[in-house]
Amino acid sequence: MLAWLGLLTICALLFLVMSKKMAAVVALILVPIVTALLGGFTTEIITFVTDGLKSIAPTGVMFIFAILFFGILTDAGTFKPLIRSLLSFAGNDPSRVAVATALLAMAVHLDGSGAVTFLVTIPALLPLYDSLQMKRTTLATIAALSAGTMNILPWGGPTIRAATALEVNVTELFNPLLIPVIGGLLTVLVIAYLLGRKEKKFKTSQVEIEVQSEQPNTDLERPKLYYFNIALVLIAVATLISGIAPPHLIFMVAFAISLMINYPNPKDQGERINAHAKAALLMASILFAAGCFTGILKGSGMINAMAEGAVAYIPDSIGNHLAIITGVLSMPASLLFDPDSFYFGILPLLSTTASHFDVDAIEVGRAAIMGQMTTGFPVSPLTGSTYLLIGLTGIELGDHQKKTIPLAFLVTIVILVLSLFIGAISW
């Protein structure tokens, strides 16, 4: 009975979210409550939801303050000198332009937003690509691969969703993947260089480069605090990776310091918070709604019941390698499942099933974030960022997917192989 109720809950969530019949935040709250009532649970639901919210509260707080932190630094113009330096480095050499594209997209994606990455990267580089007669699909592919791989970072949406669904600390999930992710980023740089070399035959002799695509906002930018802000970013990231302090505390303190130093006037501080509150609240609401969803499914026993039922039909030869299989399929899964449906509907079932085969559930989570809405998000028809990317570059979705999907899959496989090699994923 519980297994069928769990299956009904997940199928209903997938249908309502993917068909756009209901917003994800609404479906995550109402669907499990309804199915729990159908299962005969009443007052117990309160405990289930409360336990679920307690488990994801630190992750939700971390995400809110990470968005605010990087938003403040962007307002202060912290990343603009880097943008100008990369454009100057690129010159009129297609190979350098391609590598600079990757580096710029990686740097901008530190804030975890695909939309921001493409809005900054594409307008800044598109005139240069057109002047050099480089293909716009090349620009889109490199930006997509760079942003997608960077989306695996601890404050990226998929990683936070995976940690929330598995009820584990973000650093516990991500830290073993640090070296594989660096390998993935290096792979992106190599791909960018090779794509640039292919474009060399279209190179023109002289190109005038505009290294600043927008007028500075002198009211918000703090050029004199550039080195302070860069140091603050490096300290925050290093502390996060080291595990010295919990992620939510790190970003709370980093945000407070950045806001206080860059905008000491309380009125300005309020305006800066308001400027980024929408993005923070939208994601936080989904995370806390997911706490309701996972809390009910786990507390009621639905997840365990489904996993026990699935074990009977999965051969040991497959079940023992469920993490690897998840890693291989993670990037293509971006074409079928939006992040909320996958991480809150599919991943808990996969991880619980894996545990019955003595596979560590967290390894399934690591495998999932190697591709599902990370390397795969900029090619997925289910994300707005994909359409923003192709709209800014003026290319067709089919052309973008044809060129980018095989390369995104390659990056995922490189990360998976490196993870197997260092033991982040067990064979």
NORTAKA-V879293 format. One record per pair of residues at least 6 apart in sequence whose C-alpha atoms are under 7 Angstrom apart, sorted by the first residue. I is the first residue (numbers start at 1). J is the second residue. If there is no record, write none. Layout:
# NORTAKA-V879293
I_J / I_J
This chain:
# NORTAKA-V879293
2_301 / 2_302 / 2_305 / 3_302 / 3_305 / 3_306 / 5_35 / 5_302 / 6_297 / 6_302 / 6_303 / 6_306 / 9_31 / 9_32 / 9_35 / 10_345 / 13_27 / 13_31 / 13_341 / 14_341 / 16_22 / 16_27 / 17_23 / 17_24 / 24_340 / 25_285 / 25_286 / 25_289 / 28_289 / 28_290 / 28_293 / 29_289 / 29_292 / 29_293 / 32_293 / 32_296 / 45_296 / 48_295 / 48_296 / 48_299 / 49_291 / 49_292 / 49_295 / 49_296 / 51_295 / 52_291 / 52_292 / 52_294 / 52_295 / 53_288 / 53_291 / 53_292 / 55_167 / 56_164 / 56_167 / 56_288 / 56_291 / 58_248 / 59_160 / 59_164 / 59_248 / 60_284 / 60_287 / 60_288 / 61_248 / 62_247 / 62_248 / 62_251 / 63_155 / 64_280 / 64_284 / 65_251 / 65_252 / 65_255 / 66_155 / 66_251 / 67_111 / 67_280 / 68_255 / 68_273 / 68_276 / 69_251 / 69_254 / 69_255 / 69_258 / 70_111 / 71_276 / 72_258 / 72_259 / 72_272 / 73_229 / 75_220 / 75_221 / 76_220 / 76_221 / 76_222 / 77_221 / 77_222 / 77_223 / 78_226 / 78_229 / 83_104 / 84_211 / 84_212 / 86_100 / 86_104 / 87_100 / 87_211 / 88_211 / 90_96 / 90_97 / 90_100 / 91_97 / 92_207 / 94_196 / 94_197 / 94_199 / 94_200 / 94_203 / 95_193 / 95_196 / 95_197 / 98_192 / 98_193 / 98_196 / 99_189 / 99_192 / 99_193 / 101_142 / 101_143 / 102_142 / 102_143 / 102_146 / 102_189 / 102_192 / 104_121 / 105_117 / 105_121 / 105_143 / 105_146 / 105_147 / 106_146 / 106_147 / 106_150 / 108_117 / 109_117 / 109_147 / 109_150 / 112_151 / 112_155 / 112_156 / 114_147 / 114_385 / 115_385 / 118_389 / 122_392 / 122_393 / 124_213 / 128_209 / 129_136 / 131_207 / 132_202 / 132_203 / 132_204 / 133_202 / 133_203 / 134_199 / 134_202 / 136_393 / 137_395 / 137_400 / 138_195 / 140_389 / 140_393 / 141_400 / 141_403 / 141_404 / 142_192 / 144_378 / 145_188 / 145_375 / 145_408 / 146_188 / 148_374 / 148_375 / 148_376 / 148_377 / 148_378 / 149_184 / 149_185 / 149_374 / 149_375 / 151_374 / 152_158 / 152_159 / 152_369 / 152_370 / 152_374 / 153_159 / 154_160 / 154_170 / 154_171 / 154_174 / 158_339 / 158_369 / 158_373 / 158_374 / 159_369 / 160_170 / 161_343 / 162_343 / 162_365 / 163_169 / 163_170 / 163_173 / 165_294 / 165_343 / 165_344 / 165_348 / 166_348 / 171_241 / 171_243 / 173_362 / 173_366 / 175_241 / 176_424 / 177_419 / 177_424 / 180_415 / 180_418 / 180_419 / 181_415 / 183_415 / 184_411 / 184_414 / 184_415 / 187_411 / 222_262 / 236_250 / 236_254 / 239_245 / 240_247 / 240_250 / 259_269 / 263_269 / 290_344 / 294_344 / 297_303 / 303_349 / 304_352 / 307_349 / 307_352 / 307_353 / 310_353 / 311_353 / 319_354 / 319_357 / 320_357 / 320_359 / 321_427 / 322_354 / 323_363 / 323_364 / 323_367 / 324_367 / 326_364 / 326_367 / 326_368 / 327_367 / 327_368 / 327_370 / 327_416 / 328_413 / 330_368 / 330_370 / 330_371 / 330_372 / 331_371 / 331_372 / 331_375 / 331_376 / 331_409 / 331_412 / 332_376 / 333_372 / 334_372 / 334_373 / 334_376 / 334_377 / 334_380 / 335_380 / 335_381 / 338_382 / 339_373 / 351_361 / 351_364 / 352_361 / 354_360 / 354_361 / 355_361 / 363_425 / 370_412 / 370_415 / 371_412 / 375_408 / 375_412 / 376_408 / 377_383 / 378_385 / 378_386 / 379_386 / 379_401 / 379_405 / 380_386 / 390_396 / 390_397 / 419_425 / 420_426 / 420_427
